[in-house]
């Protein structure tokens, strides 16, 4: 039954988030790169295990899934589409890491509180992604020309991504910060990990809450790229949503690895822009396109840009040393 499959997935995600917040991060802590990478590895392993479940769900029609979800995907096709969607969401979130790091720096959020804000941000991100994915499925099912619109959005996003620079990110101009003080009392100081505190006898929001809202807004902006991109790989709502969610869950731990390393990958944004261009063309003009080829091309663009960044940085360091 569709309700059982969807309900089981949401229950699983809720349990994982509760465990993360209530057990792993009950108290604020500073994650080292090694610890963050170890925890991301767990999330990555869970995503792969879930992909095995996806295979059997579609291949053997568990709980009558193929009939109720009206899908004729084989287990292999579903598993590859899920994995490709996961890779797209994870890779396109790399630049989101830079924006979030800038927000944390501007808002002066201590390292010990950053993970807690990111984990709470998961809840809002999942709800917002669910709304955007549902709207996208309905639009594509109702209007064929929406695919061309999504393709154009991805091509424009590629241009924006290629032109992104450090000075393009301006948290101080955020609409959230501009409206916050007018709509609700705001404390100028943090109160531990609390989102609310008392200020002059009144309940007030802390900078931690404003930071959470800004992180959510950044996620929405980047979802404009990633959600249409995954629709170029699969139109199956379950595969789109589950691959998105698992990538988001893992990204919160991977953030502390990428935040330290992303500055070294100076050419990565061009590889990600290439991914958006390819997916935009695939969305509008290249369907159908072999899904295995798509996975290989996306991996090559990302891996190639990372390798090129390391080569260029190595030459620059040797040049400076000489």
Secondary structure, DSSP 8 states (H G I E B T S, - for coil): -HHHHHHHHHHHHHHHHHHIIIIITSS-----HHHHHHHHHHHHHHHHHHHHHHHHHHHTTGGGHHHHTT----HHHHHHHHHHHHHHHHHHTHHHHHHHHHHHHHHT--HHHHHHHHHHHHHHHHHHHHHHHHHHHHHHHH-TTHHHHHHHHHHHHHHHHHT--GGG--GGG-HHHHHHHHHS-B-SS--TT-SEEEETTEEEE-HHHHHHHHHHHHHHHHHHHHHHHHHTT---HHHHHHHHHHHHHHHHHHHHHHHHHGGG-TTHHHHHHHHHHHHHHHHHTS-S--HHHHHHHHHHHHHHHHHHHHHHHHHHHHHHH-
